[in-house]
Amino acid sequence: MKVAVRSTGATLDSPIDPRFGRAKMFVVVDMETNEFEAIDNTQNLNALQGAGIQSGETIARTGARQVITGHCGPKAFQTLRAAGIEVVTGASGTVAQAVEQFRDGKLGAVNKPDVESHWA
């Protein structure tokens, strides 16, 4: 199973980015092998609108079944759910720490967005 974690960098030691749609990177981690791939998201950093939707579409193309994030707005949430991707909020620390929190059951999927549109 693959999970995508929004990040400020391209490694497991990178801090989590506080934003979803405008995160600098997504690190996609295979939960069984711990192999990972960094996905650049800079095209959405300065998007005037639609960053969450476009980022959600990027995640869907990776094959991830969950996305681990600190927060998720309504448009990104809807895009992810339409693609069959669970949204896991409340993550903090590094990518590796967030994955471990998820593995340990300390983070779980949510059923609605936790911030309003255009949260920064």
N, C-alpha and C positions, 0 to 999 in steps of 0.2 A: 504494500500500500504506500502511495506517495502522499506527502503533505507539503504544502507550500507555505513558507514563512516569509513575511515581508521583512526586509532588512536594509541596513545602510551600506552593506558591503557584500562581498561575494564568497564569504567563508562561514563555517559554522561558528566561529568566534566573533563574528560581526554582531554589533548591537542591533536589536530590533528597531525598525523604523516606526515612529509613532503613528504614521498615516498608512492607509491601505492604498488608495488609488494613486497617491503621489509618492509612494515608497520608491526609493532609488533602485532597489533590487528585490527580487524574490529568490529565495533559496529553496529549491525543491529537493526534499529528502526522502529517500526510500527507507521506510521504517524497518524493513527486514534486514537490509544490508548496510545501512548508514551511508551509502553512497549519495552524493548530492550534486546538483547542477545549479549554477547561478544564472538567473534570467534577468537581463537588463530591462529596466522599466523607465529609463530616463526620458523616453518620448512622452511620458505622461506627467513629468515633474512640473512643467509649466503650462499644461493644457488649460485653456480657458474654461472648458466644461467637458464632462464626459470621462474624466480620468478614472473614476471608479468603475464605470462600465467597461472601458477599454482594458483596464487592469484585470477585471474579472474575466474577460475574453482571453487575455494572455494566460491566466491561470488555467482556464478550461483546456487550452491547447497542450498543456504540460502533462495532462493525465492525472493530476493530483485529485484526490477525493475529498480532502479537507484543506482549508486555508486557516493558518494560525495568524491572528492579528491582535493588535491592541483594541482597535475599534473598527467598525464597519458601518457605513452609511446606507441609506435605503436603496439607492440605485445599484450600487455594487452588490449589496445583499441579494437583491432580486436577480441580478445577472448570474451570480454564483449559484443560487438555488435553482434557477432555470437550467443550469448546466449539471445539476445533480451534485454540487459541491457543498459540503457542510461548512459552516462558518463557525470558527472557534475564536472567541474573544478573550481579552484579559491577559494576554501574554506580555511578559516583560523580560528584560535581561538580554542575553545573546540568543542567537538562533538555536544553538545546542541546548541551552537552558530551557527554551520554549518547547523544543521537541521532547525533552526529558519530562517537563511538567505535563505535557500531553500524554506521553507514555504512562506516566504514573497516575493518570486519571485526575490530575489537579486542574485541568482545563477541559471544558466540554463544549459541544456544539450548542449554539443558541438558536432560537426560533424567530428572532426579529432583529433589526438593526439596533445599534446602541447609541448612535449619534444621528443628528439631522443632516440634511444635505449641506454640502460645502463646508463641512467641519475641517478646520485646519490644525 
